[in-house]
Structure formats: structure tokens, C-alpha cells
């Protein structure tokens, strides 16, 4: 769970910051967008052995594996959300003498909160899956390790129980984010 929450937090913060950077500077966005699309389409399980070589067989590898699963889609999605914000609101801020910083803080970020929460719902599951993939390859503990070990020693009950536990964890994490979304919507629709 620690690796899942840490990778989720890193994806959330880095995804928002990178999306702001790409929204702020169109030239950087046009250069990086093809690379982000390409990196997002790579099978992340193929990258995991590279992470093991670069980072070693430890927790860092598991976290980077989880981050790599969620970060590219987050940046692409949030950047698209930022660029498709209501142009009339942005023009109004510009007409009233506001800067790009004002556009970002008054329109872009507040208007993108529902999309950010939606991304969080997807990313918590992706981070959990990324941690399990990392544990498949570079752990000696955890549910991913238990699934691999259970399948190697023909303990199907261990494998199935690990999968059931993962389903329960994923459901609980999704319910937590769903609760956060409901609280946000309740406060901002009144």
C-alpha cells in the first residue's frame, strides 16, 4: 500500500505540474506531445526489466514501475483538459488585464478539478497494478510476489486469495476517491 500511495501522489503532483508546463508553453507542448504519446503506448511490463537494471531490485523499481504506468496518460489527459477550457472565460480575464497566471489560477485549475478527480480514480488503480507488476519482477514480499510464488509452487489458493485481496483493495481505494469527488461536488454545486 505504501508504494501504491507514494506512486499515486507522485503521479498526481507530477502530472499536474507537467500539464501546467505544457499548457503554459505551447512550443514545449508541441515538442513533447509525440514523445508522451509514444511512451504511453509502450507496454510497461517490457520496461520493468530495464528499471531493475537501472535502479536495482528494490522498492524504487516498484515505485517507478507504478509511476510509468499512470504518468503519461495523466499528462496527456490533463493537458487536453487545460487547452480545451472555455475560451470566453480566458478572454475575459485577458480583457480585464489578467495574466496567464490569473488564467491558470482562476479558470484552468478550478475548471479542471472534475477531470483531475476522474484521473485520480483511474490512476489509483493503475498505480496498484504497477506496484503488482513491480512486485512480480523485483520483490520478495507483497501480493505480486505471492501471486508469482503461489503459481510457481502450484498453490492456487494463494494466487486466488491474492487476487481477491487486490480486488478488495482496489474497490476500497476507488470508493475513497468517489467519496472525495462527492464531497467536492457537494461543496461546489451549492
Secondary structure, 3 states (H helix, E strand, C coil): CHHHHHHHHHHHHHHHHHHHHHHHCHHHHHHHHHHHHHHHHCCHHHHHHHHHHHHCCCHHHHHHHHHHHHHHHHHHHHHHHHHCCCHHHHHHHHHCCCCHHHHHHHHHHHHHHHHHHHHHHHHHHHHHHHHHHHHHHHCCCCHHHHHHHHHHCCCHHHHHHHHHHHHHHHHHHHHHHHHHHHHHHHHHCC
